[in-house]
Amino acid sequence: MPASSRRPVPWMVAAALVAAAVLAGAAPAALGVGAAADDPAEADSLDPTRSVALAYEFLDARVDEFCDGAGHCLPRSYEGGFFTTPSWDFTPSFVYDDALVVIAYTARGLPDDIRRARAIGDTLLFVQDNDPIGDGRTRASYEPHGIRQGRVEITGPGTFTGNQAWVGLALARLAHATGDSRYLDGALRVGQWIQDNTADTVRAPYGYTGGQVEDGTSLTWKSTEHNSDVSGFFTQLAQLTDDPVWAERAAVAAGFVAAMQSADGHVNTGTGLDGATINTRPIPLDAQTWSSLATGDPRYGAALDWTLGNLIATDGPYTGPSISEVDVSKAWFEGGGHLALALRLRDGAGDADRAESLLSSIRLAQRDAVNGDGKGIVATSNDGLDSGFGDLYYASLHTGATAWYLLAAAGDNPFDLPAD
């Protein structure tokens, strides 16, 4: 969709698969979680250390579920609720989620964590090497059942810039963590694909366009989210290769993000099809948080403040940000993870308490949320959260939401390489 900063989401893919089967604003002070921790037994069940361990157990089970004999593993992204019924089970694995799982494993860094991170990273290299076009790209999603059978089965054929950058971030993190040059080589192939196919230095504000759809048609709009991703990814390539060209390219992407910031501090979603006209609605959360995380620029502290004043939802016992200002009736726990991380890293007055309130609400959802298993994190506090971009999000277990929670708990920014 033009000017959307959102990547294609499971609701849209799920709807297509079902059809195919048939035919063949609260204020910052509102960031409390009530009295959940007043009861000693409840406080113990919400212990942060135990919660983190359980979240990793959830990821371990998802990674180990779909592996082939060569050590390739790919976890399904969503499970339960809307995505798992007696007659239908939605199993595709979104590479954005896979990248987050890889980075979350490197954040803890235990031997089995690195083993599983490498198994996913090797799978990303496998699908890259075996793509039908074979020019360094990966696709939006794959079928884990296919991976378990040793083959590539593409379920989301689009090649979107943000997804490419996240694959690159995962491979760059693995290269840094392991010293294995294969991962850096794969990351460089992804980076070159982005540069060759999406760089736009003709239509100001300069930056990177949305990627390509299945038939190779280029998406001519530019997304703030995508350019934040590219800025962080290319900065890592510059650090890993000592090649200044990647830093120059990262600066182009960061410049686009800066051009999207409004006078009141919030960051707009991107441009229309002309690559120049700014889209002012909807206003997505990730344009606020990822601008801060990916660039490290203090100007986006104003975007975080705008988020606290305009995007916070309260849904029963749960409090957290929504996806955009279009629907603030439910908490989006994936977004709660990256907002908590951005606040922790900003570390301004009150930020630690705000971040802890967000994490406490996620821990409460881990224990009590509908469709939960006591380990993983569901995507939303209840079904049917409207993103504002033509799709709905559901209270189903989600690897991406779980990984963002773990990164926030560890204070690990996926857009940064860890200090040596």
Secondary structure, DSSP 8 states (H G I E B T S, - for coil): -TT--S---HHHHHHHHHHHHHH--B-GGG---TTTTTSHHHHHHT-HHHHHHHHHHHHHHHHHHSB-TTS-B---SEESGGGEETTEE---EEHHHHHHHHHHHHHH--HHHHHHHHHHHHHHHHHHHT-SS-SS---SEE-HHHHHTTS--EEE--EEHHHHHHHHHHHHHHHHHH--HHHHHHHHHHHHHHHHHHEE-SSSS-EEEEEE-TTS-EEEEEBHHHHHHHHHHHHHHHHHH--HHHHHHHHHHHHHHHHTB-TTS-B--EE-TTSSSEE-SS-BHHHHHHHHHHH--GGGHHHHHHHHHHSEEEETTEEEE-SBTT--SS-BHHHHHHHHHHHHHH--TTHHHHHHHHHHHHHHHHHH-TT--SSS-BSBSSS-EE-SSS-EE-S-EEHHHHHHHHHHHHT--TTS----
